[in-house]
Amino acid sequence: MAQTCYSTPATECKSTYDLTKFEAAPPSGKAAGKAAYTWTYSYDSKSAISDWTVCQYTAIMPHKTNNKGEIEYSFSGGLLLHQVVPADSSVQPVVQINNKIASKNANVLYNRASLQVLSVGKTNKIVIPYADTIEVVWTNTQTVPAAQVDGFSLTFDRKSNSELAVFTIEHGGVIVWVIIGIVVFCLLCVGIIVWKKCFHKEGEAFYVDDAYARV
């Protein structure tokens, strides 16, 4: 099963996720003749949405069953999550990224506030390097007027690892460059230590041998 949906009522919720299309699309939008896969969660109505309407979806990422009968999730590249919620909207989305690393759960949960605070720079987008399944739930604490129905959406874009890295560097702001600076500094320190431990000793050995020869 590629996706399950629970909604009240179902006709007011919409998802464009399709596992078959996800697997067929390339991880990069720069591939010739094919566009990178993207899907969206939103309302599917032209009229107002009654309060406390709940929409819930679980998107299952590409996977296969190994010889032990265990499900292994894997796909090249990663994802970029974009949240669009009007400031005066009562819609409250929750997104849970489910992962299993070394047989241990490594799940990440986002709500409306954290999707904004933890986004890369001012893009309102979250980088998701990997995922096994993605659970998306949203509800509205007040009636959503018909004019605001199209204002809410959660969009996932499949990107290659290099595209995600470039995106983070370009839009990450000062904090990204601070982290890069720290990493470069640490690498330089390691290089200096290795040079002193390895190459400098050879030089010292040469002078010791030379001193013995002179004696």
Summary of the structure (lengths in Angstrom):
residues: 215
radius of gyration: 25.1
end to end distance: 82.9
largest distance: 99.4
contacts: 569
relative contact order: 0.18
helix: 34%
strand: 33%
